[in-house]
């Protein structure tokens, strides 16, 4: 009789899991619908597209500036260590 109870318990757990999965699926479908609506809004407004493009350009410029700064800082560290006669350990680990 214990085996039957275990099977019933397992069956209930499976049913609960299936119900949760169905609920999650519905939530995901709703999120997808919301995203499509937001994309349509963005696509329908040229000023938003222009702003997004400007932000993207600004971000890319800033990223490039940061990469240049990191490169310069690495060179400064190497020069300082060379001047002090120190060896750098694993200098390639942080390079992007």
C-alpha positions as CSV (number, residue, x, y, z in Angstrom):
1,X,0.0,0.0,0.0
2,X,3.0,2.3,0.6
3,X,4.0,2.0,-3.0
4,X,0.5,3.1,-4.2
5,X,0.7,6.1,-1.9
6,X,4.1,7.0,-3.3
7,X,2.8,6.7,-6.8
8,X,-0.2,8.9,-6.0
9,X,2.1,11.5,-4.3
10,X,4.4,11.4,-7.4
11,X,1.4,11.8,-9.7
12,X,0.2,14.8,-7.7
13,X,3.7,16.4,-7.9
14,X,3.8,15.9,-11.6
15,X,0.3,17.4,-12.0
16,X,1.4,20.4,-9.9
17,X,4.6,20.8,-12.0
18,X,2.6,20.6,-15.2
19,X,0.2,23.3,-13.9
20,X,3.2,25.5,-13.0
21,X,4.7,25.0,-16.4
22,X,1.5,25.9,-18.1
23,X,1.3,29.1,-16.0
24,X,4.9,29.9,-16.9
25,X,4.1,29.3,-20.6
26,X,1.2,31.7,-20.4
27,X,3.4,34.3,-18.7
28,X,6.1,33.9,-21.4
29,X,3.5,34.3,-24.2
30,X,2.2,37.5,-22.5
31,X,5.8,38.8,-22.2
32,X,6.4,38.0,-25.9
33,X,3.2,39.9,-26.8
34,X,4.3,42.9,-24.8
35,X,7.7,42.9,-26.4
36,X,6.1,42.8,-29.9
37,X,3.9,45.8,-29.0
38,X,6.9,47.7,-27.6
39,X,8.9,47.0,-30.8
40,X,6.0,48.2,-32.9
41,X,5.9,51.4,-30.9
42,X,9.7,51.9,-31.4
43,X,9.5,51.1,-35.1
44,X,6.6,53.5,-35.6
45,X,8.4,56.5,-34.1
46,X,11.4,57.7,-36.1
47,X,12.5,60.0,-33.3
48,X,12.9,57.0,-31.0
49,X,14.9,55.2,-33.6
50,X,17.1,58.3,-34.0
51,X,17.6,58.5,-30.3
52,X,18.5,54.8,-30.1
53,X,21.0,55.2,-32.9
54,X,22.5,58.2,-31.2
55,X,22.8,56.3,-27.9
56,X,24.4,53.4,-29.7
57,X,27.0,55.7,-31.3
58,X,27.7,57.4,-28.0
59,X,28.1,54.0,-26.3
60,X,30.4,52.7,-29.1
61,X,32.5,55.8,-28.9
62,X,32.8,55.6,-25.1
63,X,33.7,51.9,-25.3
64,X,36.4,52.7,-27.8
65,X,37.7,55.5,-25.6
66,X,37.8,53.1,-22.6
67,X,39.6,50.4,-24.6
68,X,42.2,53.0,-25.6
69,X,42.5,54.1,-22.0
70,X,43.0,50.5,-20.8
71,X,45.6,50.0,-23.4
72,X,47.5,53.1,-22.3
73,X,47.2,52.1,-18.7
74,X,48.7,48.7,-19.5
75,X,51.6,50.3,-21.3
76,X,52.1,52.7,-18.3
77,X,52.1,49.7,-15.9
78,X,54.6,47.8,-18.1
79,X,56.9,50.9,-18.3
80,X,56.7,51.5,-14.6
81,X,57.5,47.9,-13.8
82,X,60.4,47.9,-16.3
83,X,61.7,51.1,-14.8
84,X,61.5,49.5,-11.3
85,X,63.0,46.2,-12.6
86,X,59.9,44.2,-11.8
87,X,58.4,41.4,-13.8
88,X,54.7,41.4,-14.6
89,X,52.9,38.1,-14.0
90,X,50.4,37.0,-16.6
91,X,50.2,40.3,-18.5
92,X,47.8,38.8,-21.1
93,X,45.1,37.7,-18.6
94,X,43.1,41.0,-18.6
95,X,43.3,41.8,-22.3
96,X,40.2,42.0,-24.3
